[in-house]
């Protein structure tokens, strides 16, 4: 999986307190039911970083099939509860 980062998407995820590294960790470790189609060619993943921070990431595939992140943010408390509930064995 190759990622394309530029000034815009690095700055946009930073506005939500997220780093490109955290974003990549979530996408690389995505498990079913993710990624899910979001809208207009966008994909959504909710998942955990290596240190357990829960994030939501929205991305698209560019013309070279590279991942271009367009949004990333921490999950809300309500989303965290739902995420954890789905992850219980």
N, C-alpha and C positions, 0 to 999 in steps of 0.2 A: 504494500500500500504506500503510494507516494503522495505527499502533501504539498500543496502550493500555498505558500505564505507570502503576503505582501504587506505593505504599510497599513492598508485599509483593514484587512481581517485581523492582523495582529492587534491593532488599536481597538477594533470593535470588541474582541473577546476580552481585552484588558479592561474595557469600560465596565465589564461585569465581574472583574476580579479573577479572571481565568487566564492561564498561560497557554501558549501553543503546545507546550510539552504535556500539560494536563489533558488538553483536548485530544492529542494524539493517543495518549494512554487509554482514554475512554473508547475511542474508535477502534483501536487495535484489540481491545479486550471485549468488544461487544458480543453479547450472547442473545440467543433467541428470546424474545420476539424481535430483536433489533438486528440490523437497521429496518425501520419501517418507512414506507412511503409517507411523506408529509403533504406536499402539495407542489404542483408545477415543477416536477423533476427534483424536488428537494427530498432529502432523507433525514430521518431523526433517529438519534440514539440517546438513551438514558443509560448511564453506567457509572462505574466507580474508577477513580484514579488508583494508582498503586498504593497511596496512603489512605484510601477509603473515602475521599471526597466525592460526593455524588453530583454529577453534572448532566445537563441536557445539551446536546450538540446537534446543530442542523447544518447539513452540508449538501453540496452538489458534486457531480463528477464533471470535470471540464472536458474539453475536446480531446485531451490526451488520456482520459480516464484517471486523471489525478484527482485527489480529494481536495476540494476547495471549501473550507469552513466559512459559513456565512453568519453563524451565531453560536454562542456557547455561554451558558450561565449555570450557576448552582441550582439544584432542585429546591423547590419550596418545601416546607415542612410536610405539607399534605402530599406532595409528590414523593417525598422520601418514604413516607409510610406505605404508599401504594407500591413503590419499587421494592421495598423490603418484604412486603407481603407476597409479592410475586416470586421472590427469590427463595422463600422458605421451601425446604424439601417436602 
